[in-house]
Amino acid sequence: MDGLSLTREYIDIIKENPERYYEDYKKKVEEVANSNARYKGKPIPFLYQPMFFTKNDIETFSNIGKTLMSITNKVTEKYIKSPEYRKKFKYPKLLEELILVDPGYDVNIPIGRFDLFYGGEDKFKFIEVNTDGTSGMNEDNIFSRILLETESMDIMRKRYNISYFELINTWVEESLKTYSRYYKKVDKPNIAIVDFKETGITAEFETFKKAYIEKGYNAVIVDPRDLRYKDGELYYEDMRIDLIYRRIVTVEFIEKSNEIPDLIKAYKNGAVCVIGSLRSQIMHNKIIFKILHDEDTLKFLSEEERKLIKEHIPITKEFGGDEKIFKEVLSNKDKYIIKPIDSFASQGVNAGRDFSKEEWKDILVECWNENYLFQEFIDPFTRPFVQFENGELKVRDFKLNIGVYMYNEKFSGVYTRISRENIIFGREGYFSIPNMLVE
């Protein structure tokens, strides 16, 4: 039993009576539309099929995560101790200062999601590592609960034990575990979920807020510009804030730093526990894939860690400097993608094979020496999925992006996006697929 064979079995069920399942699908689309699985106020696209995983997949993800977290801790330690090594990251002065601040607890990435092209067992390639702003938990759990109650999954559940990965309450518990190790903890912290209001995923924040409150804590959703630092403590209105669940992506944190002086001062003075700390940016910034391949990084890693990097992290280099680099990427457009060193939601990511030679040249000219990276293009793995078009059943191959959640350095769940396009990890042009563990 593996994910692909389970997928084929599920599709065969749909093919037996497509009219029946189309009617059921329409009901589920309505349920999704009435749920809070939303981004920027719109329902997130949904298909009538889950992504199936087995225990073997989960063991693989756990092992990948364990090795990646070990690499993370060694690279972070090197960054903290070595001014020379820090230069590789080219961070602005403020960000470097904030990374060097002791967060007051003992984990470098309390929450993260590493994205993979995954074809089972040892067939995988990293896409990127997300730390600050890690999202998708709410939509996955909503879609999973809705899809588990479909007529098609009812048949599958009679054949197998099927469950989903609970990601909301699990994170609430793990974040509180992290806080319990904070050197200035209080017995019952007041909690703020913090992001800029124009950027934040409001529906997901509301779900986490509700979960904290149901666990007995005061919790609020706060724009960081509304925080005030006074008398050595951080406040939102009249509430002292003890624990911040940071959803601000670091690039925006730094870009808008002049708007959030109170939060920055409180952070520097250790007046509030921020989960995750700014140290998580070390692995979040896309230049990390280039740095991991550098010989002076590889030499302080173990053989297993070097193997993971050499075999599974795509070759990544800075797009600037020597004109030979420009000519190489221009002449071999189908071999490369271009991406900004620091962005989110796939902004500015382009695959050469999606453009004509002239269009590709225009993109490269615009990106040259402008803090971009070029990276080897990786063909994503695919899997067949059912779609209904005007009531008619279609089965199509979709490219897969598998996101693996790590809470406090432990495997916690999966987030899958699929698309027929080459760039499948943005916020547009993809379907979010619920994930099921089958036993």
C-alpha positions as CSV (number, residue, x, y, z in Angstrom):
1,M,0.0,0.0,0.0
2,D,1.3,3.4,-1.0
3,G,-0.1,6.8,-1.7
4,L,-0.3,6.3,-5.5
5,S,-2.1,3.0,-5.3
6,L,-4.6,4.5,-2.8
7,T,-5.1,7.4,-5.1
8,R,-6.0,5.1,-8.0
9,E,-8.3,3.1,-5.8
10,Y,-10.1,6.3,-4.8
11,I,-10.4,7.5,-8.4
12,D,-11.9,4.1,-9.4
13,I,-14.6,4.7,-6.7
14,I,-15.5,8.0,-8.3
15,K,-15.6,6.5,-11.8
16,E,-18.1,3.9,-10.7
17,N,-20.8,6.6,-10.2
18,P,-19.6,10.1,-11.3
19,E,-23.1,11.6,-11.2
20,R,-23.6,10.6,-7.6
21,Y,-20.2,12.0,-6.5
22,Y,-20.7,15.2,-8.5
23,E,-23.8,16.0,-6.5
24,D,-21.9,15.3,-3.3
25,Y,-19.0,17.5,-4.5
26,K,-21.4,20.4,-5.1
27,K,-22.6,20.2,-1.4
28,K,-19.0,20.2,-0.2
29,V,-18.1,23.2,-2.3
30,E,-20.9,25.0,-0.6
31,E,-19.6,23.9,2.8
32,V,-16.1,25.2,2.0
33,A,-17.6,28.5,0.8
34,N,-19.4,28.9,4.1
35,S,-16.3,28.0,6.2
36,N,-13.5,30.3,7.2
37,A,-11.0,28.5,4.8
38,R,-10.4,31.9,3.2
39,Y,-7.6,34.0,1.9
40,K,-8.1,37.8,1.4
41,G,-11.8,37.2,1.9
42,K,-12.2,34.6,-0.8
43,P,-12.8,30.8,-0.4
44,I,-9.6,28.8,-1.1
45,P,-9.9,26.5,-4.2
46,F,-10.9,23.0,-3.3
47,L,-11.0,19.6,-5.1
48,Y,-13.0,16.4,-4.3
49,Q,-9.9,14.3,-3.5
50,P,-7.4,14.1,-0.7
51,M,-3.7,13.4,-0.7
52,F,-3.1,10.0,0.8
53,F,-0.1,9.3,2.9
54,T,1.0,6.1,4.7
55,K,3.1,5.5,7.8
56,N,6.1,5.1,5.6
57,D,5.7,8.6,4.3
58,I,5.4,10.0,7.8
59,E,8.5,8.2,8.8
60,T,10.3,9.7,5.8
61,F,9.1,13.2,6.6
62,S,10.2,12.8,10.3
63,N,13.7,11.7,9.3
64,I,14.0,14.5,6.8
65,G,12.8,17.0,9.4
66,K,15.2,15.6,12.0
67,T,18.2,16.0,9.8
68,L,17.1,19.5,8.6
69,M,16.6,20.7,12.2
70,S,20.1,19.4,13.1
71,I,21.5,21.4,10.1
72,T,19.5,24.4,11.3
73,N,20.9,24.4,14.8
74,K,24.5,24.1,13.6
75,V,24.1,26.9,11.0
76,T,22.4,29.1,13.6
77,E,25.2,28.5,16.1
78,K,27.8,29.3,13.5
79,Y,25.9,32.5,12.6
80,I,25.8,33.6,16.2
81,K,29.4,32.9,17.0
82,S,31.1,34.0,13.7
83,P,31.0,37.6,12.4
84,E,32.7,36.4,9.3
85,Y,30.1,33.7,8.6
86,R,27.3,36.3,9.1
87,K,28.5,38.2,6.1
88,K,27.3,35.5,3.8
89,F,23.7,36.4,4.6
90,K,24.1,40.1,3.8
91,Y,21.4,41.0,6.3
92,P,20.8,44.7,7.1
93,K,22.2,45.9,10.4
94,L,18.9,45.9,12.3
95,L,18.1,42.3,11.3
96,E,21.5,41.1,12.3
97,E,21.1,42.8,15.7
98,L,17.7,41.2,16.3
99,I,19.0,37.7,15.2
100,L,21.7,38.0,17.9
101,V,19.2,38.8,20.6
102,D,18.7,35.8,22.9
103,P,15.0,34.8,22.5
104,G,14.9,33.4,26.0
105,Y,14.1,29.8,25.0
106,D,16.0,26.9,23.5
107,V,14.6,26.2,20.1
108,N,15.7,28.1,16.9
109,I,12.6,27.2,14.8
110,P,9.5,26.6,17.1
111,I,7.3,26.4,14.0
112,G,8.2,25.8,10.4
113,R,7.2,24.1,7.2
114,F,9.6,22.7,4.6
115,D,8.2,22.4,1.1
116,L,9.1,19.5,-1.1
117,F,8.7,18.0,-4.5
118,Y,8.0,14.5,-3.2
119,G,7.7,11.2,-5.0
120,G,8.0,8.8,-2.1
121,E,10.9,7.5,0.1
122,D,14.2,9.0,-1.1
123,K,12.7,10.7,-4.1
124,F,12.4,14.3,-3.1
125,K,13.8,17.8,-3.6
126,F,13.4,20.8,-1.3
127,I,11.6,23.8,-2.7
128,E,12.1,26.2,0.3
129,V,12.0,26.4,4.1
130,N,9.2,28.5,5.7
131,T,9.7,29.6,9.3
132,D,8.2,33.0,10.1
133,G,4.6,33.4,8.9
134,T,4.1,29.6,8.4
135,S,0.5,29.2,7.3
136,G,-2.1,26.8,5.8
137,M,-3.0,24.9,9.0
138,N,-6.5,26.2,9.2
139,E,-7.5,25.5,5.6
140,D,-6.0,22.0,5.7
141,N,-8.0,21.0,8.7
142,I,-11.2,22.5,7.4
143,F,-10.9,20.7,4.1
144,S,-9.9,17.5,5.8
145,R,-12.9,17.5,8.1
146,I,-15.3,18.3,5.1
147,L,-13.8,15.7,2.8
148,L,-13.8,12.9,5.4
149,E,-17.6,13.3,5.4
150,T,-18.0,12.8,1.7
151,E,-19.8,9.7,0.2
152,S,-16.6,8.7,-1.6
153,M,-14.5,8.8,1.6
154,D,-17.2,6.9,3.4
155,I,-16.3,3.9,1.2
156,M,-12.6,4.4,1.7
157,R,-13.1,4.5,5.5
158,K,-14.8,1.1,5.4
159,R,-11.6,-0.3,3.9
160,Y,-9.0,1.6,6.0
161,N,-8.4,3.5,9.1
162,I,-8.2,7.1,7.9
163,S,-7.4,10.2,9.9
164,Y,-6.1,13.8,9.3
165,F,-3.3,15.8,10.9
166,E,-4.7,18.1,13.6
167,L,-2.7,21.3,13.3
168,I,-4.5,24.0,15.4
169,N,-4.7,22.7,18.9
170,T,-1.4,20.9,18.5
171,W,0.3,24.2,17.7
172,V,-1.4,25.9,20.7
173,E,0.0,23.2,23.0
174,E,3.5,23.3,21.4
175,S,3.7,27.1,21.6
176,L,2.8,26.9,25.3
177,K,5.5,24.2,25.8
178,T,8.0,26.6,24.2
179,Y,6.8,29.4,26.5
180,S,7.2,27.2,29.5
181,R,10.9,27.2,28.9
182,Y,11.0,31.0,28.5
183,Y,13.4,32.5,31.1
184,K,10.9,35.2,32.2
185,K,7.7,33.2,32.0
186,V,4.5,34.0,34.0
187,D,2.0,31.4,35.1
188,K,-0.8,32.4,32.6
189,P,0.5,34.5,29.7
190,N,-1.6,36.9,27.8
191,I,-1.2,36.0,24.1
192,A,-1.1,38.2,21.0
193,I,-1.2,36.8,17.4
194,V,0.7,39.5,15.6
195,D,0.8,40.5,12.0
196,F,0.3,43.6,9.9
197,K,-3.5,43.9,9.2
198,E,-3.0,44.4,5.5
199,T,-1.0,41.2,5.2
200,G,-2.3,38.8,7.8
201,I,-4.6,35.8,7.1
202,T,-7.5,36.9,9.3
203,A,-9.5,33.7,9.1
204,E,-6.6,31.5,10.3
205,F,-5.7,34.0,13.1
206,E,-9.3,33.8,14.4
207,T,-9.1,30.1,14.5
208,F,-5.9,30.2,16.6
209,K,-7.3,32.9,18.8
210,K,-10.4,30.8,19.6
211,A,-8.2,27.8,20.3
212,Y,-6.0,29.7,22.8
213,I,-9.2,31.1,24.5
214,E,-10.8,27.7,24.7
215,K,-7.6,26.5,26.5
216,G,-8.2,29.2,29.1
217,Y,-5.9,32.0,27.9
218,N,-6.5,35.7,27.0
219,A,-5.7,36.0,23.3
220,V,-5.9,38.9,20.9
221,I,-5.1,39.5,17.2
222,V,-2.8,42.6,17.0
223,D,-1.3,44.8,14.4
224,P,2.3,45.4,15.7
225,R,1.9,49.1,15.2
226,D,-0.7,49.1,18.0
227,L,1.7,47.6,20.6
228,R,3.1,50.0,23.3
229,Y,6.2,49.5,25.4
230,K,6.1,51.1,28.8
231,D,7.6,50.5,32.3
232,G,9.5,47.5,30.9
233,E,6.5,45.7,29.6
234,L,4.6,45.4,26.3
235,Y,0.9,46.3,26.1
236,Y,-2.0,46.1,23.7
237,E,-4.4,48.7,25.0
238,D,-4.7,47.8,28.7
239,M,-3.5,44.2,28.3
240,R,0.1,43.3,29.1
241,I,1.4,40.9,26.4
242,D,3.5,38.1,27.6
243,L,3.6,35.8,24.6
244,I,3.6,36.8,20.9
245,Y,2.8,34.2,18.2
246,R,4.7,36.0,15.4
247,R,3.1,35.8,12.0
248,I,4.9,38.8,10.6
249,V,7.3,37.6,7.8
250,T,10.7,39.0,8.6
251,V,11.1,40.9,5.3
252,E,8.0,43.0,6.2
253,F,9.2,43.3,9.8
254,I,12.3,45.0,8.7
255,E,10.7,47.0,5.9
256,K,8.3,48.5,8.3
257,S,10.6,48.6,11.3
258,N,10.2,52.4,11.7
259,E,6.5,51.8,12.3
260,I,7.0,49.3,15.1
261,P,9.6,50.9,17.5
262,D,7.8,49.7,20.7
263,L,7.8,46.0,19.6
264,I,11.5,46.2,18.6
265,K,12.5,47.8,21.8
266,A,10.6,45.2,23.9
267,Y,12.2,42.4,21.8
268,K,15.7,43.8,22.3
269,N,15.1,44.1,26.0
270,G,13.6,40.7,26.4
271,A,10.4,42.1,27.7
272,V,8.2,39.7,25.7
273,C,8.5,36.1,24.5
274,V,8.3,36.1,20.7
275,I,7.6,32.7,19.0
276,G,9.3,32.4,16.6
277,S,12.3,34.6,17.2
278,L,14.1,36.5,14.5
279,R,16.7,33.7,14.4
280,S,14.3,31.7,12.3
281,Q,15.1,34.0,9.4
282,I,18.5,32.3,9.0
283,M,16.7,29.3,7.4
284,H,13.8,31.2,6.0
285,N,15.8,33.4,3.6
286,K,16.1,31.8,0.2
287,I,19.9,32.4,0.1
288,I,20.2,29.6,2.7
289,F,20.2,27.0,-0.2
290,K,23.3,28.7,-1.7
291,I,25.0,28.9,1.8
292,L,24.3,25.3,2.6
293,H,26.2,24.2,-0.5
294,D,29.2,26.3,0.4
295,E,32.3,24.3,1.4
296,D,32.7,26.2,4.7
297,T,29.2,25.2,5.7
298,L,29.5,21.6,4.6
299,K,32.7,21.1,6.6
300,F,31.0,21.6,10.0
301,L,28.1,19.2,9.1
302,S,27.9,15.5,9.5
303,E,28.1,13.0,6.6
304,E,24.3,12.5,6.8
305,E,23.6,16.2,6.7
306,R,26.0,16.8,3.8
307,K,24.2,14.0,1.9
308,L,20.8,15.6,2.4
309,I,22.1,18.9,1.0
310,K,24.0,17.5,-2.0
311,E,21.2,15.1,-3.1
312,H,18.1,17.0,-2.1
313,I,18.7,20.8,-2.0
314,P,18.8,22.3,-5.5
315,I,21.9,24.1,-6.6
316,T,21.3,27.8,-5.9
317,K,23.5,30.8,-6.7
318,E,23.4,34.5,-6.6
319,F,22.3,36.2,-9.9
320,G,24.8,38.9,-10.2
321,G,28.4,39.8,-10.6
322,D,30.2,37.9,-13.4
323,E,28.6,38.4,-16.8
324,K,29.2,34.7,-17.4
325,I,26.4,33.9,-15.0
326,F,23.9,36.1,-16.9
327,K,24.9,34.4,-20.2
328,E,24.6,30.9,-18.6
329,V,21.0,31.5,-17.3
330,L,20.0,33.3,-20.5
331,S,21.3,30.6,-22.8
332,N,19.8,27.7,-20.8
333,K,16.4,29.1,-19.8
334,D,14.7,25.7,-19.4
335,K,17.3,24.7,-16.8
336,Y,16.7,27.5,-14.3
337,I,14.2,29.5,-12.2
338,I,14.8,33.0,-10.9
339,K,13.6,34.0,-7.4
340,P,14.1,37.0,-5.0
341,I,16.5,36.4,-2.1
342,D,13.7,37.2,0.3
343,S,10.0,37.2,-0.5
344,F,6.9,35.2,0.2
345,A,3.9,33.6,-1.6
346,S,6.1,33.0,-4.6
347,Q,6.3,36.7,-5.5
348,G,8.8,37.3,-8.2
349,V,9.5,33.6,-8.9
350,N,9.8,32.7,-12.6
351,A,10.7,29.5,-14.5
352,G,12.6,30.0,-17.7
353,R,10.6,27.3,-19.5
354,D,7.4,29.4,-19.0
355,F,8.7,32.2,-21.3
356,S,10.0,32.9,-24.8
357,K,13.7,33.7,-25.1
358,E,12.9,37.4,-25.5
359,E,10.6,37.4,-22.4
360,W,13.2,35.6,-20.4
361,K,15.9,38.0,-21.4
362,D,13.7,40.9,-20.2
363,I,13.1,39.2,-16.9
364,L,16.8,38.6,-16.4
365,V,17.8,42.1,-17.3
366,E,15.4,43.4,-14.6
367,C,16.7,41.0,-12.0
368,W,20.4,41.2,-12.6
369,N,22.3,42.4,-9.6
370,E,19.0,43.1,-7.8
371,N,19.2,40.5,-4.9
372,Y,17.9,37.6,-7.0
373,L,19.0,33.9,-7.0
374,F,19.0,31.5,-9.9
375,Q,18.3,27.8,-9.1
376,E,18.2,24.6,-11.1
377,F,14.7,23.8,-12.3
378,I,13.2,20.7,-10.7
379,D,10.4,18.8,-12.4
380,P,7.7,18.3,-9.8
381,F,6.3,14.9,-9.1
382,T,2.7,14.4,-10.3
383,R,-0.4,12.5,-9.2
384,P,-3.8,12.1,-10.8
385,F,-6.8,14.1,-9.4
386,V,-10.4,14.2,-10.2
387,Q,-12.1,17.4,-11.3
388,F,-15.7,18.1,-12.3
389,E,-16.3,20.4,-15.3
390,N,-19.9,21.2,-15.9
391,G,-20.8,18.0,-14.1
392,E,-18.4,15.9,-16.3
393,L,-15.7,13.9,-14.6
394,K,-12.1,14.6,-15.6
395,V,-9.0,12.9,-14.3
396,R,-5.8,15.0,-14.7
397,D,-2.2,14.8,-13.5
398,F,-1.3,17.7,-11.2
399,K,2.2,18.8,-10.0
400,L,2.6,18.4,-6.2
401,N,4.1,20.7,-3.5
402,I,4.2,18.9,-0.2
403,G,4.7,21.1,2.9
404,V,5.8,19.3,6.0
405,Y,5.0,21.0,9.3
406,M,7.5,20.9,12.2
407,Y,6.4,22.0,15.6
408,N,9.3,22.3,18.1
409,E,11.4,20.2,15.7
410,K,8.9,17.3,15.5
411,F,6.8,16.2,12.5
412,S,3.3,17.5,13.0
413,G,1.4,17.3,9.7
414,V,1.3,18.0,6.0
415,Y,0.0,20.7,3.7
416,T,-0.4,20.0,0.0
417,R,-0.9,22.3,-3.0
418,I,-1.3,21.1,-6.5
419,S,-1.2,22.9,-9.9
420,R,-0.7,22.3,-13.5
421,E,1.7,25.2,-13.7
422,N,5.4,25.1,-13.1
423,I,5.3,27.6,-10.2
424,I,2.9,26.0,-7.7
425,F,3.7,27.5,-4.3
426,G,2.1,30.9,-4.5
427,R,-1.3,32.1,-3.3
428,E,-2.8,32.0,-6.8
429,G,-3.4,29.3,-9.4
430,Y,-3.3,26.2,-7.2
431,F,-5.7,23.9,-5.3
432,S,-5.2,23.2,-1.6
433,I,-5.7,19.5,-1.0
434,P,-6.5,17.9,2.4
435,N,-4.1,15.3,3.7
436,M,-5.0,11.9,5.0
437,L,-3.1,9.3,6.9
438,V,-4.2,5.8,5.8
439,E,-3.6,2.7,7.8
